[in-house]
């Protein structure tokens, strides 16, 4: 399969997928910088009447420029697609760290919580409320610093009563007032979500978790939870002040920043002078200005799996342990999970389809890309996974596996099960060979 180019960007593998967009790895050919390219189909946006929401998300991401928030570089448009160019984050989700370690040490939890509060405080100072804060929307860069992402449900401050009226977000992280369908303060609602995140970091599980929604909502509205014995008294006190059902008496961000537990080893982040934010490119994209269109082109053949070039393989290794490509003994999996096979690409696809069938999943295959669909284990939604086959060297193929819909923890369990059933096609080189193979795949 050939190389795709969009304007000055060379486009690589898909690294994420949502209802209305795909996120692809890309490289700025002028600077050599790695970026994430969010690709949206204009027809889908128009069909689902999402124009205003998408425009708002893009505008918000341009407004919020902070070290702990994923940066939006620019927005481009072709006749059929919109391309959002974002900072490329290599460290995965904070959720992966929780799944790997079970729970985080209190001091490490505090460090991430401090970074989260810094980012959220900055957003609120700009009149922006995230409304979907959860560990899966918190990424880590190669140095382990937090990066808040996914502003798809965020809102700008309203005129009039200043309250928000839309119930949105992930149920387990929602504040009681959001569930009440009455107007709510976006700042207080975000603070509640931050409190749930802190609890999850330190406990390794949710404070409010029930299979049926009415019971879950009742427990949230009553703040019916208890802290594990290993929480320190000061951490417990702060969490109870955050998870206060009444938003008027709930601690605010200023109160959190003045709390003795929070202030321990706290260093406020410096983010330099305020940058002038220009929304001309956003307006141009949504006003369909013809001369702002970028060219799309595909170079080379389009008959086999996408070939992963040397630059992409090297970038893949930044902040990641590439031995995970070969080592199936690991007892956890990452957000972007992958394995390697020496079997022909068509045989790999067939094997995946056969295994998916035994797991009761629907299979959709096209151009060495497979989407598996089923019902989530709690029967409350869809579970979907996308697998894509890449050629990384002659007769060496990498299968990239990623969650498209459903719970992350459920996906981790699915991936382990999948690998055990595909064990016969997964390449397990002799010790030392993995490193050699990686060197061969990353040379020009």
N, C-alpha and C positions, 0 to 999 in steps of 0.2 A: 504494500500500500504506500502511496506517495506521501511527500511532506506537504502539509497544508500551511499556507501563510495568510495572515490577515493584516493588511497594512504593513507595519514594520515588525510584526510579531510572527515568529515561527511557532506553530501550534503542535503540541504533543498529546500525551495520553489524557484521558478523562480521570480526574482525581476526586470528583464529587458529583452528586446528582440529586436534584430536587424535583418538585412538581412542575415548575415552570422554567427551570434552568439546569444547565450542566456547567461544571467547573473544570477547566482544562489547564494543564501545565503549559506554559508558553515562555518564549525567550524573546526579549527585545534585541533584535539583530543589530541595532545601532550601538547599544551599550553593553550587550552580553548579559544583562540583568534577568534573573528568573522572576516570573510573575505568575499569578493565577488569573485565568481569563474566564469570567462568568458569561456564558452564552445564553441569550434569551431569544426565542422565536417571536417575532413581532405578531404573527398570526395568532399564537396562543395567548399573548398578552391582550390582544384586541378581543378575541373570542370570550375570554373570561373576565373582561372589563377590569384588567389589572393595571391599566396605564398610569392612573394617578398613584396607586400604591407603589409601583416600581419606581416611578419618578421621585416619589418621596423618599424611598429607601436610598436611592443613589444620591439625592441632594443631601440627606442626613449624613451619609458616609463621607461626603466631601467637606461637610461643615465640621465634623468631629475629627480632629487631628491630634493624636495623643500617643505617647510611646506604648501604652497598653491597649491600643485599639488598632485593629487591622486597617491599614491605609488604602484608600482608593486613589489610584494614580490618574486615570482618565477614563472617559467613556467614548466609545466609537460606535458607528452604525454602518451596516450594509443595507441593501434593499430589503432583505428579509430578516436580519438579525440585529440585536444590540449586544455589544461587547463591553463588559465592565472589567477594567484592568485593575487587579488588586495586588497588594503585597503578598508574596509567596511565603507561607509559614511552614517550616519543615518538622516541627516537634510533635505534631499530632494533637489530639484532644486532651484536656486535663482529665477527662473521664477515663482515658486509657491508663493513666497513672494510678487512679483510684482502683480500677479493676486489677491492675498488676500487683499493687501493694496491699490491697484490702482496705486500708485506711492510711492516712498520712499522719506523720508525727505532728503534734500540736504546733511546734515552731514553724514547720513547713506549711501547714495549713494557714497559719497566721500570715506568713509572707505572701501567699497567693491571695488571701482575703484583703490584705493591705493594698495590693496592686489592683484588685477588682474594685475596691471602694474608691481608689484614686481615679480609675477610669469612669466609674458611674457618677462620681461627684463632678467630674469634668463635663460629662454629657448633660447632667442636670443644669450646670451653669450655662449651657447653650440652649436650654429649653428642650432638650431631647430626652425622651424616656424609652428605654429599651423594650420592656414588657415581655421579654422571653429569655431572661437570664437563667442559665442552667449550665452544668459542667460541659455538655456537648457543644455549647456555643462559646466555650473558652478554650482557645488554642494556646500552644506553647511554642515559642521560637527556638532556634538552635541553642540559645543560651539559657533556656528554661524560664524566660520571662513570659508573663501572661499577655494574651492578645484577645480582646473581646471581639466577637464576630457576629454576623447574621443580624442585621438591623431590619429584617423584613417585616417585623411586627412593631417596629418602633413608632413613636408618635412625637410630633412637635406640640409645644404648649398651646392650648386652646385659648381663644379670647372668651369673654363672658365670665362664666363661673370658674374657668381654668381647670375643670374636671374632665376626665376622659370617660367614655361611656361604652367602649367596646370590650367584650370579654374575649381575651385571646391569650395565647401562651400555652405552656405545658401544665396540665392540671396539678401535678404534685408540687409545683413551684409557685402556684398562684396564691396571691394574698386573699384573705376572706372577703374584703370589700370588692374585689374584682369579680368574685363568684356571686355577689349579691345583686348584680345587674343594676346597681345604682351608680351614680357618678363617683369616681375615685381619683385620688391624687396620685399621679404617675410616679412621683418621687418616693412616696411611702410604699407603693406597690413594689417598686424596684428594690427598696431596702429589705422588704420581706423576702424576696427571692434570693438576695445576697445572704440572708440568714439561713435559708434552707441549704444553700451551697456550702456555707461554712460547716453546718452540721454534717453534710454528706462527706466533706473532706476529712473531718475528724472521726466520724463514726464508720464510714464505708457503706452506709445505707441511708435511706430516706427517713426523715422524721414522720412523714405522713405517707403511708403506702397501703392501699386497699385495692382489691380487684374490682369491686363495684363502685361506681362514681358517687352515688348518694352517701355511702359510708365515708368515702374519702373526703367529700365536701364537708360532711358534718364534723369530722375530726379536725379539718383545717380551720373551720369557723370557730371551733371551741379551743383551738390550739392544744389539742389533746396529744401530747407527745412526752417522752421522757428522755433525758440525756444518759448515755452510757457512763459507767462508773469511772472510766479513764479520763473523762473530761475534767479539767481543773475547775475549781470553784469559780474563778474569775471568768473563764470561758463560758461556763454554764450560765452565769449571771448575764453576760452580754447576749447570748443566744436567746434567753428568755425575754430580754428587753426588746430584741429585734422581732421575735415571733410572738408579738403582742397583737391579739386580734383587732383591737381598736386602733385604727390608723392615727387618731388624734393623740393617743398617749404612747404610741410606738416611738422608740428612739429614732432620731433622724441622723443623717450622715454627719452633721457637725458633732452630735452627741457620741457617735461611734468613734470619730477621730479623736475625741477627748477622753475616751475610755482607757483606763490604765493597761488592760490586757492588749488592746489594739496598739497602743503606743510603744510597746516593748520592741526595741530594735527597728522602729519605724523610721524610714528615710523617705520624705516626700519626693516624688519624681520631679525632675526638672524637664520642662519641654520647650524651653526657649521662647522667643517672641511669637506672638500670634501671627499666623500667616493670613494674608488676604485670600479669601475663598472666592473663586470665580466659577459660576455655574453656567457659563456660556455653552460649554460642550454638552452639558445635560439638556439645556433648552434646545440646542441644535438637533440633538438626537431625537427628541420627542416632537419637534416641530417639522421633522422630516426634510431638513434642508439638504437638497441633492448634492451640493458640492462638499458636504461633510462626509459623504460615503467613503468607506475604505474598500480596497480591492480584496477579493478572496480568490485564492488560487491553490490548486493542488498540483504538485510536481511529481513525476515518476509514475510507476505502475500502481494499479489498484486491484491486484489479484490476491494477495496474501495478507498475513497479519501486519499490523503497523510495525515498522522497524524503529526500535528505540535507539536514538543516536547517542554518541559518546557523551555529549554535553548533558543530556537528560539523565543518563546513568550516574554521572558524577554528582549532579545536583540531587539525585535520589539518595545518595549516600550522605548528604549533609544533614547532620542531626539525627540520622537513622543508623541502626545497626544492620548492615547488609548481610551479616551472617544469618539473619532470620530468613533470608531467601532459601537457605539450604538446610537450616537446622530445625527439624520438626519436633525436637525434644522439648522446646520451650513450652511452658505451662500457661502462657498468656498470648494474646494476639493484639496487634495494633490496629488503629483506625484504618490505615491503608495496609491491608494484609496481602501477601503475595507468596507464591511458590514457583519453583523452577522445574521444568521437565525437558527431557531429551526426546520425548515422543514427538511425532509429526503434529503440526498444529491441528489438523482435522481430527486426528485420533484424540487429542486432548479435549476438543469440543464435544466429541461423541461420548467420551468417558464422563464428562461433567453432566451432559444431558441424561445419561443413564442413571447416574447417582441421584440427580434431582428428581427423577421419576420415582425412585424408591423412597424418597423423602416426602412424596406427595406434593411436590411443587410444580406449578405451571412453568413451562419453558418457552422463551422467545429467543431465537438465535438469528443473527445476521452479521456478516462480515467479521467473524471471529469475536463477536461480542454477544454475551448471553445474559438475559435478564430472567431471574427466578422469582416467582411470586407465590405467596401463600398468605394464610391468616396468622396473625401474631398469636403467641401462646396464651395471652389473656383474653383472646377472642374479641378484643376491642378495636382492632384496626388491621391494616395491611402490613405484611412483612415482605420486603423485596430486597434482592441482592443483585448486583451487576458484576459480571466477570468479563475480563477482556484479555485476549492473548496477544503478547508482543514478542517479536523476534529480537533477542539481545545479542546473538552471535549465531554463526552458521550452526544449524541443528540444535540450538539452545533457545528455549522459549520461556518467558516469564508470564505467569497468570496473575493479573492484578484483580483483587476481590474487594468490593466495597459495599457498604450498606446504602440502599437507596430509600428504604422506608422501614419504620419500626424501631424497636427499642435497641439501644446499643449493647446492653448486656446480653440480650437474646441473640444478637448478631455474633458476639464473641463465642457463645456456645455453639451456634450454627457452624462457625468457621472451623472450630476444633473437630466437630463431627464430620464436616465435609472432607477435611484433610485425612482423617482416619479412613474414610471410604475411598479416597483417591490415592491412597498410599502406593498402589502399584504403578502409578505413572509419575509420582514425584521423585525427582532426582536427588539422591543422597550421596554426594561425592565422598571419597576418602578424606580423612582429616588433612587439611592443608590445601586440598584441591579447590575448595570453595574460594579461598583467597586468590588463587591463581586464575580461576575462571572469571572472577570479578575484574581482575586486572586486564584480562584479555577482552572483556566486554566494554571496558572503558577506555581503550586506546583508540586513537583516530585511525 
